Amino acid sequence: MSGKSKHAEVASARFRLDATLQHLVEKKDDGYTGSDGESGGVQPDFVGSASPIQSPRKAGKSRKRKRKDDSADFSSGSQHQTFVMKLFDRSVDLAQFDEESPLYPICRAWIRNQPADRTLHGRERTPTPEPPPQPSTSQDEEGMDDYPDVYRLPEPVKGEYSALTSSCRIPAPLAQPLEKLNIRQDPDHAPPPEQLLLDHMVRWKQIRNGWREAGILNEMRYAGSMDLLRDMFERNMKDG
């Protein structure tokens, strides 16, 4: 084989390889997905066969279809964005909830530990239906009039406290003695230890009594609630 024929054969093989690769690239860009057998067996012959380049009309349609599919994929992906937070050994998808979502459904989704299942979240619970009205007798109506339904306890009476305390449960501080004890005083002129102990005991008894009186006064502010609860308890014990 001469050198010119060998060179021509190598150039022809390279040309066919470049044409095949170009055809595969254009086929991928146009959106056509062929099988491995079809792509592997493509051997374009530019001498007697038609050009592998597709018509502009067909390529334009395929590009439009590809752009449409890409936009659909993007829109579907944007609708299913997730924000999974893992706490200890469980995970929850926080993208299912907004800023005004209550904490209970978020904790319930965290307990289920299924962040990928979107059907468990975002369900709105139907309100509990009102019970149908029951026929009442005259005795029941009289009982309802005597004991109405209680939904809230009465407010406590406003307490009074001094400016030195921040709550009516805290008594006013006891005044300090006029005579101050000088620890640097000569022991011969200082009061005996027994007298100091008695003075301290008297003072601490006064402080304890002050705290007890403040507690009793604070409980008296809730006398209305205590009377109501006592009546409810006695009525239930009588009915039972």
DAURLIN-V16608 format. One record per residue. RES is the residue in three letters. OMEGA is omega in whole degrees, 0 to 359 (999 if undefined). Layout:
{{RES:OMEGA} {RES:OMEGA}}
This chain:
{{MET:182} {SER:181} {GLY:181} {LYS:180} {SER:178} {LYS:179} {HIS:179} {ALA:179} {GLU:178} {VAL:179} {ALA:178} {SER:178} {ALA:178} {ARG:181} {PHE:179} {ARG:178} {LEU:177} {ASP:180} {ALA:179} {THR:178} {LEU:178} {GLN:179} {HIS:178} {LEU:178} {VAL:179} {GLU:179} {LYS:177} {LYS:179} {ASP:182} {ASP:175} {GLY:180} {TYR:179} {THR:180} {GLY:178} {SER:181} {ASP:181} {GLY:180} {GLU:181} {SER:182} {GLY:184} {GLY:181} {VAL:177} {GLN:183} {PRO:178} {ASP:186} {PHE:180} {VAL:185} {GLY:183} {SER:180} {ALA:181} {SER:180} {PRO:181} {ILE:183} {GLN:180} {SER:180} {PRO:181} {ARG:180} {LYS:179} {ALA:179} {GLY:179} {LYS:181} {SER:178} {ARG:178} {LYS:180} {ARG:179} {LYS:178} {ARG:179} {LYS:178} {ASP:179} {ASP:179} {SER:178} {ALA:178} {ASP:180} {PHE:180} {SER:178} {SER:178} {GLY:179} {SER:180} {GLN:184} {HIS:176} {GLN:182} {THR:175} {PHE:186} {VAL:177} {MET:180} {LYS:179} {LEU:186} {PHE:183} {ASP:181} {ARG:183} {SER:179} {VAL:179} {ASP:182} {LEU:178} {ALA:179} {GLN:188} {PHE:177} {ASP:184} {GLU:182} {GLU:180} {SER:177} {PRO:185} {LEU:185} {TYR:179} {PRO:177} {ILE:178} {CYS:179} {ARG:177} {ALA:177} {TRP:179} {ILE:180} {ARG:176} {ASN:177} {GLN:183} {PRO:181} {ALA:181} {ASP:184} {ARG:181} {THR:182} {LEU:187} {HIS:173} {GLY:178} {ARG:177} {GLU:181} {ARG:178} {THR:180} {PRO:179} {THR:181} {PRO:178} {GLU:179} {PRO:179} {PRO:180} {PRO:180} {GLN:177} {PRO:183} {SER:178} {THR:180} {SER:179} {GLN:178} {ASP:179} {GLU:177} {GLU:178} {GLY:178} {MET:178} {ASP:180} {ASP:182} {TYR:179} {PRO:178} {ASP:182} {VAL:180} {TYR:182} {ARG:177} {LEU:180} {PRO:179} {GLU:178} {PRO:177} {VAL:181} {LYS:182} {GLY:179} {GLU:178} {TYR:184} {SER:180} {ALA:181} {LEU:180} {THR:181} {SER:181} {SER:178} {CYS:176} {ARG:182} {ILE:179} {PRO:177} {ALA:181} {PRO:180} {LEU:182} {ALA:179} {GLN:178} {PRO:182} {LEU:180} {GLU:179} {LYS:181} {LEU:178} {ASN:183} {ILE:179} {ARG:182} {GLN:179} {ASP:181} {PRO:180} {ASP:181} {HIS:181} {ALA:178} {PRO:181} {PRO:180} {PRO:180} {GLU:179} {GLN:177} {LEU:179} {LEU:178} {LEU:179} {ASP:179} {HIS:180} {MET:178} {VAL:181} {ARG:182} {TRP:173} {LYS:177} {GLN:178} {ILE:179} {ARG:178} {ASN:178} {GLY:178} {TRP:178} {ARG:179} {GLU:178} {ALA:178} {GLY:179} {ILE:179} {LEU:179} {ASN:177} {GLU:178} {MET:177} {ARG:181} {TYR:182} {ALA:179} {GLY:179} {SER:180} {MET:178} {ASP:180} {LEU:179} {LEU:179} {ARG:178} {ASP:178} {MET:180} {PHE:180} {GLU:179} {ARG:178} {ASN:177} {MET:179} {LYS:180} {ASP:181} {GLY:999}}
